[in-house]
């Protein structure tokens, strides 16, 4: 279908202005065409940026540091760092004891990567904060920590959060995500792959309704 503004506009036209005006919250990623469409058709809706999309951008920045440090490392260190990607990108609170030990070893193995890992953990922990005012203060402190550490790979993350700060603040206000919609999308993709594509769109719709 695509991710153009006109695609979402068509949905709101079909929904009708009366129902669209009743929408109070719209969760999405930081996609300007969708933002513009929601602002145009849903005058009473708070736009909320899904924390998982913020997490994705943070992990992409961390992964770029991991790749850079891996390429610079000597063969012995590179061997120790190999196959550690998913441990480094995972949340510390979800690690198993042996994985925790791997992170602790990172302190001496590569201090730059370890510091980047801590910055990742710090910002993702902020999105678990229940007090919105405390969360915003911690977020501002995180910006300062990144700049003090001179972790330029995170600069794009800071710029993105600052540019879309209203939607990030609305996450702390409403605590909603796209998780439900993403789960349905995954089911639809599985149905499509199992069928190797559908020629009959109406039958495809029926299969979606059956599974979801």
FIZADREN-81520 format. One record per residue: residue number from 1; x, y, z negated of N, C-alpha, C in turn; chain; residue in three letters. Coordinates in steps of 0.001 Angstrom, whole numbers, plus 500000, padded with zeros to 6 digits. Atoms other than C-alpha are relative to their C-alpha. Example, Ala and Ser with C-alpha at 12.3 -4.5 7.8 and 13.67 -1.06 7.14 Angstrom:
<rs>
> 1,500890,498810,500000,512300,495500,492200,500900,501200,500000,A,ALA
> 2,499180,498810,500060,513670,498940,492860,499230,501090,499270,A,SER
</rs>
This chain:
<rs>
> 1,500836,498801,500000,500000,500000,500000,500869,501246,500000,A,UNK
> 2,499117,498839,500045,502864,502392,499221,499845,500814,498729,A,UNK
> 3,499995,499187,501218,503631,504954,496548,499883,501494,500335,A,UNK
> 4,500220,498605,499642,502555,508138,498284,498852,500585,499184,A,UNK
> 5,501074,499313,500720,500319,510729,496649,498639,499662,500594,A,UNK
> 6,501276,500250,499323,497630,510035,499238,499377,498669,499578,A,UNK
> 7,500512,501305,500431,497332,506432,498032,499209,500132,498710,A,UNK
> 8,500702,499809,501272,496411,507452,494484,498837,500979,500160,A,UNK
> 9,501104,499068,499715,494300,510354,495791,498766,499224,500465,A,UNK
> 10,501110,500791,499455,492183,507805,497681,499280,499238,498891,A,UNK
> 11,500611,500700,501138,491632,505838,494462,499096,500936,499214,A,UNK
> 12,500790,499057,500790,490425,508932,492617,498763,500478,500757,A,UNK
> 13,501165,499630,499183,488128,509897,495503,498935,498915,499891,A,UNK
> 14,500942,501114,500112,486561,506436,495354,499413,499928,498587,A,UNK
> 15,500469,500018,501390,486336,506647,491560,498972,501088,499752,A,UNK
> 16,500919,498878,500195,484611,510020,491723,500515,500973,498959,A,UNK
> 17,499457,498957,500877,485412,513315,490023,499447,499912,498578,A,UNK
> 18,500603,500084,501340,483010,512703,487114,500718,498974,499133,A,UNK
> 19,499283,501038,500754,484709,509465,486069,501463,500380,499802,A,UNK
> 20,498594,499602,500113,488188,510855,486777,500196,501011,498878,A,UNK
> 21,499915,498981,501054,487484,513745,484412,499926,499393,498604,A,UNK
> 22,500108,500668,501300,486820,511228,481620,501292,499286,499607,A,UNK
> 23,498723,500657,500300,490334,509765,481858,500807,500864,499036,A,UNK
> 24,499282,499256,501043,492257,510802,478738,501506,499772,500038,A,UNK
> 25,498581,500345,499988,495605,509035,479238,500327,499313,501322,A,UNK
> 26,499525,500663,498782,497509,508080,482393,501454,499624,499785,A,UNK
> 27,498616,500458,500188,500638,505947,481923,500611,499687,501358,A,UNK
> 28,499327,500211,498717,503181,505761,484724,501500,500132,499837,A,UNK
> 29,498583,499680,499987,506831,505903,485651,500144,501453,500474,A,UNK
> 30,499768,498585,499690,508410,509252,486492,500021,500205,501518,A,UNK
> 31,500133,499953,498548,507132,509339,490064,499173,501223,500379,A,UNK
> 32,500623,498707,499762,506341,512845,491266,498699,499943,500810,A,UNK
> 33,501270,500048,499265,503658,511926,493876,498817,499564,499127,A,UNK
> 34,501080,500444,500886,501614,510055,491242,499690,501058,498940,A,UNK
> 35,500203,498922,500981,502144,512835,488705,499123,501086,500606,A,UNK
> 36,500767,498942,499318,500812,515375,491225,498551,499581,500198,A,UNK
> 37,501361,500487,499770,497791,513206,492004,499188,500005,498708,A,UNK
> 38,500705,500032,501282,496864,512701,488336,499681,501416,499527,A,UNK
> 39,500244,498618,500417,497253,516403,487592,498868,500635,500806,A,UNK
> 40,501036,499430,499130,494985,517245,490541,498619,499434,499692,A,UNK
> 41,501308,500656,500103,492223,514726,489858,499542,499731,498565,A,UNK
> 42,500355,500336,501393,492335,514153,486065,500370,501166,499086,A,UNK
> 43,499643,498780,500749,492262,517579,484400,500106,499803,498494,A,UNK
> 44,500007,500213,501457,491764,516101,480916,500968,498913,499544,A,UNK
> 45,499120,501125,500332,494426,513394,481050,501377,500456,499551,A,UNK
> 46,498593,499862,500392,497714,513338,479153,500814,498992,500801,A,UNK
> 47,499114,500898,499261,500454,511899,481357,501043,499442,499038,A,UNK
> 48,499066,500680,500898,502526,509337,479441,501003,499225,500844,A,UNK
> 49,498966,500746,499285,505842,508058,480752,500366,498763,499194,A,UNK
> 50,499787,501296,500628,506290,504400,479975,501425,499897,499459,A,UNK
> 51,498672,500092,500625,509162,503812,477554,500883,498967,500688,A,UNK
> 52,499209,501030,499340,510222,500752,479559,500719,500537,501232,A,UNK
> 53,499317,499379,498863,511062,502959,482543,501178,500849,499521,A,UNK
> 54,498876,499290,500604,513212,505122,480273,501100,498993,499644,A,UNK
> 55,499041,501055,500357,514864,501934,478975,500763,499508,501221,A,UNK
> 56,499365,500462,498768,515550,500860,482543,501105,500952,500429,A,UNK
> 57,499000,499008,499593,517392,504106,483306,501191,499992,499048,A,UNK
> 58,498922,500076,500989,519406,503833,480071,500876,498773,500276,A,UNK
> 59,499246,501230,499731,520402,500245,480879,500783,500079,501303,A,UNK
> 60,499263,499813,498744,521369,501204,484427,501273,500806,499765,A,UNK
> 61,498816,499198,500331,523723,503843,483001,501031,499156,499262,A,UNK
> 62,499087,500872,500751,525206,501339,480536,500655,498976,500926,A,UNK
> 63,499459,501016,499095,525625,498760,483293,501061,500594,500926,A,UNK
> 64,498975,499359,499161,527541,501248,485442,501305,500169,499228,A,UNK
> 65,498808,499913,500845,529948,501785,482522,500629,498617,499853,A,UNK
> 66,499500,501372,500127,530242,498010,482055,500785,499593,501246,A,UNK
> 67,499320,500360,498745,531167,497528,485722,501321,500741,500143,A,UNK
> 68,498787,499194,499894,533685,500366,485624,501093,499479,499075,A,UNK
> 69,499025,500497,500979,535370,499038,482471,500487,498599,500378,A,UNK
> 70,499614,501351,499558,535369,495480,483845,501051,500081,501106,A,UNK
> 71,499072,499859,498868,537140,496617,487021,501373,500516,499561,A,UNK
> 72,498734,499439,500485,539809,498474,485009,500754,499055,499065,A,UNK
> 73,499409,500861,501032,540447,495667,482497,501059,499067,500572,A,UNK
> 74,499001,500984,499586,543436,493338,482612,499337,498620,500070,A,UNK
> 75,500643,501308,499781,542770,489679,483557,499503,499331,498724,A,UNK
> 76,500397,500668,501248,542644,488436,479943,498720,500608,499436,A,UNK
> 77,501188,499306,500512,540125,491077,478832,498816,499776,500932,A,UNK
> 78,501067,500216,499022,538156,490652,482039,499363,498621,499810,A,UNK
> 79,500521,501344,500234,537813,486946,481273,499054,499984,498808,A,UNK
> 80,500852,499929,501191,536395,487740,477825,498692,500749,500274,A,UNK
> 81,501180,499179,499706,533975,490298,479288,499040,499333,500979,A,UNK
> 82,500803,500626,498951,532705,487995,482023,498762,499312,499404,A,UNK
> 83,501268,500639,500381,529108,486735,481768,499416,500564,498695,A,UNK
> 84,500543,499379,501215,528356,489155,478893,498938,501063,500325,A,UNK
> 85,500880,498910,499565,526077,491446,480913,498669,499999,499249,A,UNK
> 86,501337,500041,500589,522753,490263,479507,500036,500195,498484,A,UNK
> 87,499853,499735,501434,524040,490357,475926,500145,501496,499770,A,UNK
> 88,499753,498564,500150,525252,493948,476366,498740,500810,500301,A,UNK
> 89,501197,499255,499624,522016,495065,478032,498801,499659,499115,A,UNK
> 90,501112,500390,500867,519786,493234,475535,499951,500844,498730,A,UNK
> 91,500128,499288,501275,518448,494785,472336,500698,499230,498892,A,UNK
> 92,499225,500643,501071,520624,494112,469316,499100,499243,499027,A,UNK
> 93,500899,500651,500957,517629,493231,467153,499514,498639,500491,A,UNK
> 94,500440,501278,499435,516888,490312,469501,501146,499003,500201,A,UNK
> 95,498844,500862,499747,520399,488835,469582,500073,498839,499009,A,UNK
> 96,499721,501143,500861,521286,485415,468206,501346,500233,499308,A,UNK
> 97,498744,499774,500748,524171,485131,465681,501258,499966,500863,A,UNK
> 98,498799,500073,499168,526730,484059,468313,500084,501186,500957,A,UNK
> 99,500019,498823,499139,525622,486935,470557,500379,501256,499221,A,UNK
> 100,499596,498892,500894,525987,489348,467617,501520,500027,499878,A,UNK
> 101,498548,500096,500125,529551,488101,467265,500691,500538,501258,A,UNK
> 102,499465,499484,498739,530175,488900,470936,500019,501526,499996,A,UNK
> 103,500076,498531,500071,529050,492494,470367,501038,500537,499014,A,UNK
> 104,499004,499565,500980,531262,492784,467280,501408,499933,500588,A,UNK
> 105,498682,500139,499360,534239,491552,469312,500253,501109,501015,A,UNK
> 106,499881,498937,499006,533518,494285,471821,500675,501243,499407,A,UNK
> 107,499370,498857,500680,534736,496835,469227,501485,500082,500329,A,UNK
> 108,498561,500020,499735,538336,495759,469760,500312,499698,501467,A,UNK
> 109,499782,500390,498611,537941,494388,473277,499956,501209,500942,A,UNK
> 110,500158,498830,499126,536730,497636,474890,499201,501058,499245,A,UNK
> 111,500666,498999,500840,535963,500665,472722,499042,500887,500795,A,UNK
> 112,500880,499159,499176,534461,502685,475597,498655,499312,500219,A,UNK
> 113,501230,500748,499756,531927,499987,476438,499211,499814,498711,A,UNK
> 114,500680,500160,501284,531173,499415,472758,499290,501289,499600,A,UNK
> 115,500623,498726,500338,530493,503127,472223,498780,500251,500890,A,UNK
> 116,501137,499855,499088,528248,503171,475310,498846,499099,499565,A,UNK
> 117,501011,500931,500497,526425,500132,473913,499267,500590,498793,A,UNK
> 118,500613,499386,501182,525823,501949,470611,499077,501154,500382,A,UNK
> 119,500854,498899,499528,524444,504981,472464,498710,499454,500610,A,UNK
> 120,501198,500642,499448,522080,502687,474347,499066,499563,498887,A,UNK
> 121,500806,500469,501121,520895,501114,471100,499349,501167,499257,A,UNK
> 122,500510,498840,500733,520486,504507,469468,498761,500584,500681,A,UNK
> 123,501132,499365,499314,518191,505943,472140,498800,499062,500083,A,UNK
> 124,501135,500917,499945,516086,502785,472467,499342,499841,498638,A,UNK
> 125,500577,500021,501350,515636,502706,468689,499083,501192,499765,A,UNK
> 126,500819,498795,500161,514225,506222,468919,498575,499750,500468,A,UNK
> 127,501340,500267,499469,511311,504885,470965,499204,499045,499114,A,UNK
> 128,500711,500785,501011,510432,502618,468020,499597,500868,498814,A,UNK
> 129,500277,499077,501101,510196,505656,465732,498502,500330,499946,A,UNK
> 130,501439,499767,500152,506667,506114,464344,499643,501471,499844,A,UNK
> 131,500247,498569,500205,506975,509803,463443,500476,500757,501238,A,UNK
> 132,499652,499349,498729,506874,511855,466660,500982,501153,499808,A,UNK
> 133,499083,498884,500245,508652,514875,465127,501411,499492,499717,A,UNK
> 134,498700,500612,500282,511446,512699,463760,500599,499453,501297,A,UNK
> 135,499530,500557,498728,511677,510988,467158,500601,501090,500883,A,UNK
> 136,499496,498925,499148,512135,514297,468995,501302,500566,499447,A,UNK
> 137,498743,499522,500606,514799,515444,466509,501126,499011,500277,A,UNK
> 138,498988,501027,499731,516632,512147,466946,500407,500004,501470,A,UNK
> 139,499707,499968,498574,516382,512468,470723,500953,501153,500331,A,UNK
> 140,499118,498847,499799,517982,515931,470648,501398,499693,499467,A,UNK
> 141,498713,500392,500573,520730,514535,468416,500720,499020,500929,A,UNK
> 142,499408,500954,499061,521274,511714,470925,500621,500724,501191,A,UNK
> 143,499415,499205,498911,521802,514266,473705,501381,500519,499583,A,UNK
> 144,498733,499458,500504,524540,515842,471562,501051,498900,499856,A,UNK
> 145,499065,501119,500164,526103,512446,470782,500594,499560,501342,A,UNK
> 146,499529,500393,498656,526322,511592,474502,501033,500995,500500,A,UNK
> 147,499077,498971,499516,527988,514900,475317,501304,499980,499210,A,UNK
> 148,498792,500072,500829,530397,514564,472389,500867,498806,500407,A,UNK
> 149,499271,501199,499583,531344,511074,473574,500504,500094,501438,A,UNK
> 150,499628,499777,498595,531747,512410,477139,499647,498799,500861,A,UNK
> 151,500511,501127,499211,529723,509516,478500,499177,500558,501157,A,UNK
> 152,500676,499318,498895,528892,511149,481816,499001,499096,500731,A,UNK
> 153,500952,500912,499357,527088,508022,483048,498588,500186,499452,A,UNK
> 154,501313,499765,500607,524264,508971,480663,499443,501387,500333,A,UNK
> 155,500462,498642,499695,524009,512554,481997,498711,499989,500804,A,UNK
> 156,501211,500079,499177,521408,511547,484586,498790,499622,499152,A,UNK
> 157,501085,500382,500904,519333,509948,481819,499527,501216,499212,A,UNK
> 158,500343,498789,500753,519465,513140,479755,499225,500973,500882,A,UNK
> 159,500670,499068,499084,518513,515263,482768,498578,499546,500317,A,UNK
> 160,501325,500536,499701,515591,512968,483579,499059,500187,498820,A,UNK
> 161,500838,499854,501198,514265,512951,479998,499627,501465,499783,A,UNK
> 162,500275,498579,500206,514580,516728,479732,499021,500538,501045,A,UNK
> 163,500893,499535,498925,512851,517266,483096,498567,499524,499782,A,UNK
> 164,501333,500588,500194,509941,514987,482153,499654,499904,498512,A,UNK
> 165,500133,500075,501452,509943,515759,478437,498543,499952,499546,A,UNK
> 166,501416,499971,500402,506181,516423,478290,499416,498581,499973,A,UNK
> 167,500521,501361,499952,505423,512829,479301,500649,499089,498971,A,UNK
> 168,499305,500751,501052,508030,511440,476893,499381,500324,498642,A,UNK
> 169,500651,499596,501248,506488,513440,474050,498609,499384,499888,A,UNK
> 170,501331,500613,500025,503070,512108,475045,500066,498514,499670,A,UNK
> 171,499867,501397,500410,504421,508575,474608,499964,499906,498477,A,UNK
> 172,499988,500027,501467,505121,509340,470952,498632,500363,499425,A,UNK
> 173,501350,499610,500429,501620,510822,470705,499017,498839,500130,A,UNK
> 174,501019,501008,499703,499684,507922,472259,500472,498559,499838,A,UNK
> 175,499435,501346,500170,502020,504875,472031,499382,498985,500965,A,UNK
> 176,500509,500937,499003,500781,503278,475256,501060,499799,501080,A,UNK
> 177,499039,500329,498942,502744,501598,478061,499249,499408,501202,A,UNK
> 178,500550,500627,498797,502203,500069,481498,500024,498473,499918,A,UNK
> 179,499768,501443,500112,502727,496549,480141,498850,499176,500592,A,UNK
> 180,501152,500736,499488,499188,495364,480958,499939,500017,501516,A,UNK
> 181,500046,499855,498540,499260,496712,484516,501156,499246,500655,A,UNK
> 182,498838,500708,499442,502760,495304,485104,499760,498488,499992,A,UNK
> 183,500295,501432,500085,501558,491864,483959,499059,499576,501130,A,UNK
> 184,500937,500298,498911,498662,491965,486444,500728,500038,501345,A,UNK
> 185,499235,499899,498750,501015,493109,489232,500865,498760,500227,A,UNK
> 186,499171,501207,499884,503319,490169,488505,499163,498795,500424,A,UNK
> 187,500893,501103,499620,500380,487753,488736,499624,500090,501480,A,UNK
> 188,500368,499798,498596,499349,489262,492075,501155,499597,500917,A,UNK
> 189,498830,500353,499189,502890,488863,493423,500207,498489,500058,A,UNK
> 190,499885,501460,500025,502950,485215,492338,498977,499375,500939,A,UNK
> 191,501061,500515,499116,499622,484587,494118,500402,500180,501458,A,UNK
> 192,499610,499706,498619,500949,486213,497288,501133,499085,500457,A,UNK
> 193,498876,500870,499625,504185,484198,497239,499539,498553,500174,A,UNK
> 194,500492,501376,499911,502338,480922,496627,499276,499750,501320,A,UNK
> 195,500791,500151,498777,500162,481559,499685,500794,500366,501243,A,UNK
> 196,499186,499518,498884,503015,482858,501852,499279,501103,500773,A,UNK
> 197,500737,498900,499356,500823,485885,502540,498580,499593,500337,A,UNK
> 198,501400,500262,499674,497094,486182,503151,499614,500782,501253,A,UNK
> 199,500513,499308,498811,495498,486986,506510,498645,500644,499712,A,UNK
> 200,501330,499505,500353,492092,487546,504930,500083,500778,498694,A,UNK
> 201,499830,499156,501174,492260,490498,502519,498906,499765,498957,A,UNK
> 202,501096,500238,500934,488840,489706,501011,500229,498726,499199,A,UNK
> 203,499680,501238,500717,489933,486175,500170,501114,500244,498990,A,UNK
> 204,498912,499630,500912,493109,487594,498636,499447,500686,498755,A,UNK
> 205,500631,499313,501135,490971,489864,496435,499306,498997,499083,A,UNK
> 206,500698,501009,500794,488888,486878,495322,500981,499173,499168,A,UNK
> 207,498996,500764,500732,492032,484939,494357,500554,500810,498833,A,UNK
> 208,499516,499125,501079,493240,487922,492313,498988,500024,498863,A,UNK
> 209,501045,499962,501021,489897,488155,490490,499929,498667,499253,A,UNK
> 210,500046,501323,500622,489995,484403,489844,501130,499834,498975,A,UNK
> 211,498835,500178,500869,493488,484511,488300,500055,501027,498880,A,UNK
> 212,499848,498904,500973,493140,487819,486434,498715,500264,499216,A,UNK
</rs>
